[in-house]
């Protein structure tokens, strides 16, 4: 039996689902395939929430992609479910002279993004929940916020009525086969498989993309405490400290995560239990940065993964030996927000025949060494 399509998209996360969405609207017959389901718990697009922000230091292309993605996210969310986005803003906490923050402010200004530069006194006055070091300053993006990740992707797939099947696939020569023995017959194949991409293409990607274990913790604010909810504080990123967080959304707790890369894992078999070391590190940071949450109960944990490249740049390129096979991944911890822009960009490549930007090429991905931050 054959599953037929103009384009088969393997992977129903943010990159894959938005690519399928754009292709379908361009008039192509699309088949979306995922081994575990859209935004499942083992996927990088799973989990409750993701920050969408415009700040990217000097990397202006990602700022512009965030601007375009935000417009498409808002259009989709306003049409389907407004609760999928919390416009609470994003706060970048910086030390004096921090070059990433200085570059971010310059690019945001050049791109016309609304933002404020705040001094230490401004931070303490507006968000006394934060404990800031002497001389700290910040950038605040008021139009940024948090996307409800799992629900957003599942809503996108459901409401777009994209043809979808749940199958595991493997590439046998130039043929794509499912775990049920079906042949997937398409004019083009897009593999947007997140942490599984290197498992499907080990010969060319095993040393270029690696999924790392990332531990996320949700802490419970004290009874009656509302200052840690999205109506009272923003999402935030501590640039030097490599921690980030999202306020309490929908009663799930105050989200805290360390951005530094964890050990390489297998997304199929990794046990999703928190480590005592990571929890201890998170608690120490929580007590220092948010004193009112010192000793707060741990109410939920998640083990997710980044798919890291050496420079945190995405991979969007043809397979070197199979010209109708496209490899899309390397989200490196910051890809979720850019799903709409990646899908639009890849659709243009598929339909227009253009070459991808060199920064996204397979050749640009070093065979060893991984970026240590998603900024």
C-alpha positions in Angstrom: 0.0 0.0 0.0 1.2 3.5 -0.8 0.6 6.8 1.0 0.5 9.5 -1.7 1.3 13.2 -1.6 3.0 16.0 -3.5 5.1 16.6 -0.3 5.4 14.3 2.7 6.4 16.2 5.9 7.8 13.9 8.5 7.6 15.5 11.9 4.6 17.3 13.3 6.3 19.8 15.6 6.6 23.5 15.0 8.9 23.3 11.9 7.0 20.4 10.3 3.4 21.5 11.1 4.0 25.1 9.9 5.8 23.8 6.7 2.8 21.6 6.0 0.4 24.5 6.6 2.2 26.8 4.1 2.5 24.1 1.5 -1.2 23.2 1.8 -2.1 26.9 1.3 0.2 27.0 -1.7 -2.0 24.4 -3.3 0.2 21.3 -2.7 -1.2 18.0 -1.5 0.6 17.4 1.8 0.8 14.4 4.1 2.0 15.1 7.6 3.5 12.1 9.5 4.7 11.8 13.1 5.8 8.7 15.1 4.3 9.8 18.4 1.8 12.6 17.5 1.8 16.4 17.2 3.8 18.1 20.0 4.0 14.8 22.0 5.8 14.7 25.3 9.1 13.4 23.7 9.1 16.1 21.1 11.0 19.5 21.3 7.6 21.2 20.5 6.0 19.4 23.4 5.7 20.9 26.9 3.4 23.7 28.1 5.0 26.9 27.0 7.7 28.6 25.0 8.9 32.2 24.9 8.5 34.2 21.7 10.8 37.2 21.6 12.5 39.4 19.0 15.9 39.8 20.7 18.8 37.9 19.2 21.9 39.9 19.7 23.5 40.8 16.4 21.8 38.0 14.5 19.3 40.2 12.7 17.8 37.4 10.5 16.3 35.7 13.5 14.9 39.0 14.8 13.2 39.5 11.5 12.0 35.9 11.5 10.5 36.5 14.9 8.7 39.5 13.7 7.2 37.6 10.8 6.5 34.5 12.9 4.7 36.7 15.5 2.4 38.1 12.9 1.4 34.6 11.7 1.1 33.2 15.2 -1.2 36.0 16.2 -3.3 35.7 13.1 -3.7 31.9 13.7 -4.3 32.3 17.5 -6.8 35.2 17.1 -8.7 32.9 14.7 -8.7 29.8 16.7 -7.9 30.2 20.5 -6.7 33.5 22.0 -5.7 31.6 25.2 -2.7 30.1 23.3 -0.7 33.4 23.7 0.1 35.4 26.8 1.4 38.8 25.9 3.3 39.4 29.1 6.5 40.7 27.5 10.1 39.5 27.7 12.8 40.9 30.0 16.5 40.6 29.2 18.6 40.9 32.4 22.1 42.1 31.6 25.3 42.9 33.4 27.1 46.3 32.8 28.5 46.3 29.3 26.9 43.0 28.2 27.6 42.9 24.4 24.6 40.6 23.6 22.2 43.0 25.2 23.8 46.0 23.5 23.6 44.3 20.1 20.0 43.3 20.8 19.0 46.9 21.5 20.7 48.1 18.3 19.0 45.4 16.1 15.6 45.9 17.7 15.9 49.6 17.0 16.9 49.0 13.4 14.0 46.6 12.9 11.4 48.9 14.4 10.7 46.6 17.4 9.2 48.3 20.4 11.4 48.0 23.5 12.6 49.8 26.6 16.0 50.1 28.2 15.7 49.9 32.0 18.3 50.7 34.7 18.6 48.9 38.0 16.3 51.3 39.8 13.6 50.8 37.0 13.8 47.0 37.4 13.4 47.2 41.2 10.5 49.5 41.0 8.5 47.8 38.2 9.2 44.2 39.2 10.2 43.9 42.8 9.9 40.1 42.5 13.4 40.1 40.9 16.5 40.5 42.9 19.1 42.3 40.7 22.8 42.6 41.1 24.3 46.2 41.5 24.6 47.8 38.1 22.2 45.5 36.3 20.2 46.8 33.4 17.6 45.2 31.1 15.8 45.3 27.8 12.0 44.9 27.9 10.0 43.8 24.9 6.4 44.6 25.7 4.9 42.7 22.6 6.7 39.4 23.4 5.3 36.7 25.6 4.6 33.0 26.0 3.1 30.6 23.5 1.2 27.5 24.9 3.4 25.2 22.9 1.8 21.8 23.0 -1.8 23.1 22.6 -0.7 25.5 19.9 0.7 22.8 17.6 -2.1 20.4 18.2 -4.6 23.2 17.4 -2.7 24.1 14.3 -2.8 20.5 13.0 -6.4 20.0 14.0 -7.9 23.2 12.7 -5.9 23.2 9.5 -7.4 19.8 8.6 -4.0 18.7 7.4 -3.9 15.0 6.3 -2.0 13.4 9.1 -1.0 9.8 10.0 0.8 8.5 13.0 3.7 6.3 11.7 7.3 5.7 12.3 9.3 6.0 9.1 12.7 4.9 7.8 14.6 5.7 4.6 15.6 2.7 2.6 17.7 3.9 -0.3 15.5 6.5 -2.0 12.3 4.9 -0.6 10.5 6.0 2.5 8.7 3.1 4.4 6.5 3.1 7.5 6.4 0.7 10.4 3.3 -0.8 8.9 5.0 -1.7 5.6 3.5 1.2 3.6 5.5 3.1 1.0 5.3 6.9 1.2 5.3 8.1 -2.4 5.8 11.9 -2.8 7.5 14.3 -5.1 9.4 15.8 -2.2 10.1 14.8 1.4 10.7 17.1 4.3 12.3 15.6 7.4 11.6 18.0 10.3 12.1 15.4 13.0 13.7 17.4 15.8 15.8 15.2 18.0 15.2 12.2 15.8 16.7 13.8 12.7 20.2 12.5 13.4 18.9 9.0 14.2 17.3 8.9 10.7 20.3 10.2 8.9 23.3 9.1 11.1 25.8 9.0 8.3 25.6 12.7 7.6 24.1 14.2 10.8 25.3 12.1 13.8 28.3 14.5 14.3 26.4 17.6 13.3 23.3 17.6 15.4 22.9 16.2 18.9 19.8 16.2 21.2 20.7 17.3 24.7 18.8 16.7 27.9 17.2 19.8 29.3 15.5 19.9 32.6 12.6 22.3 33.3 11.1 22.9 36.7 7.8 24.4 37.8 7.6 25.9 41.3 4.5 26.7 43.2 4.1 30.3 44.5 2.8 30.8 48.1 -1.0 30.8 48.6 -2.7 33.9 47.4 0.5 35.2 45.7 -0.3 36.6 42.3 2.9 38.5 41.5 4.4 35.5 39.7 1.6 35.2 37.2 1.6 36.5 33.7 -0.5 39.6 34.5 2.2 40.8 37.0 5.5 39.8 35.5 7.1 39.1 32.1 9.0 36.1 30.7 12.6 36.7 31.3 16.2 35.7 30.3 19.2 36.1 32.5 21.9 36.5 29.8 25.0 35.9 32.0 23.4 33.4 34.3 22.0 31.2 31.5 18.7 30.8 33.2 15.3 31.8 31.8 11.7 31.6 33.0 8.1 32.0 32.3 5.5 33.2 34.8 2.8 31.0 36.2 0.4 30.2 33.3 -2.9 28.5 33.8 -2.0 27.5 37.3 0.9 25.2 36.2 3.5 27.0 38.3 6.5 29.3 37.8 8.7 27.9 35.1 12.5 27.9 35.5 15.2 26.3 33.3 18.9 26.3 32.9 19.9 27.1 29.3 23.3 25.4 29.4 23.5 22.2 27.3 23.0 18.9 29.1 24.3 15.5 28.1 23.4 13.9 24.7 20.4 11.6 24.9 18.2 9.2 22.8 14.7 10.8 22.6 13.1 7.4 22.3 14.5 5.8 25.4 15.5 8.7 27.8 14.0 8.4 31.2 12.2 11.7 31.9 13.0 12.0 35.6 14.7 15.1 37.0 18.2 14.8 38.4 19.0 15.9 42.0 21.9 18.0 40.7 19.8 20.0 38.3 17.0 20.6 40.9 19.6 21.8 43.4 21.1 24.2 40.9 17.6 25.5 40.0 16.7 26.0 43.7 19.9 27.9 44.4 19.2 30.2 41.5 15.6 30.6 42.4 16.5 31.6 46.0 19.0 34.2 44.7 16.9 35.8 41.9 13.4 35.4 43.4 13.7 35.5 47.2 9.9 35.2 47.7 10.1 31.8 46.1 12.9 30.4 48.2 11.7 27.1 49.5 8.8 27.0 47.0 7.4 23.5 46.4 8.3 21.7 43.2 5.0 21.0 41.6 6.0 19.7 38.1 9.0 18.8 36.1 9.7 18.2 32.4 12.7 16.7 30.6 12.8 18.0 27.0 15.7 18.3 24.6 17.4 20.8 22.4 18.8 19.7 19.0 22.1 21.4 18.9 24.4 22.5 16.1 27.8 24.0 16.6 26.7 27.5 16.1 22.9 27.3 17.0 22.0 28.0 13.3 19.2 26.0 11.8 19.7 23.3 9.3 17.6 23.8 6.2 19.1 22.1 3.2 18.8 19.3 0.7 20.1 15.8 1.4 23.6 15.7 -0.4 22.6 12.6 -2.4 18.8 12.8 -2.6 17.7 16.1 -4.2 14.1 15.6 -3.4 14.8 15.1 0.4 15.0 18.2 2.6 16.6 18.1 6.1 15.1 20.7 8.6 16.2 20.9 12.2 18.8 22.0 14.6 16.3 24.1 16.5 19.0 24.4 19.3 16.6 25.5 21.9 15.2 28.5 20.1 13.3 27.1 17.1 9.7 26.8 18.3 8.8 30.5 17.9 10.2 30.5 14.3 8.0 27.7 13.0 5.9 30.0 10.8 8.9 31.7 9.3 10.8 28.4 8.7 7.7 26.9 7.1 7.3 29.9 4.8 11.0 30.0 3.9 11.2 26.3 3.2 8.0 26.4 1.1 9.6 29.1 -1.0 12.7 26.9 -1.5 10.6 23.9 -2.5 8.4 25.8 -4.9 10.9 28.3 -6.2 14.0 26.1 -6.5 16.2 28.6 -4.8 19.4 27.7 -2.8 19.1 28.1 1.0 21.1 30.7 2.8 24.6 29.4 3.5 24.1 29.8 7.2 21.5 27.0 7.0 23.5 24.7 4.8 24.6 21.2 5.8 28.2 22.2 4.9 28.2 25.0 7.5 27.5 22.6 10.3 30.7 21.6 12.0 31.1 17.9 12.7 32.1 18.4 16.3 31.4 20.8 19.1 28.0 22.1 20.1 26.8 25.6 20.9 26.3 26.1 24.7 23.5 28.7 24.5 20.3 29.2 22.5 20.8 33.0 22.5 
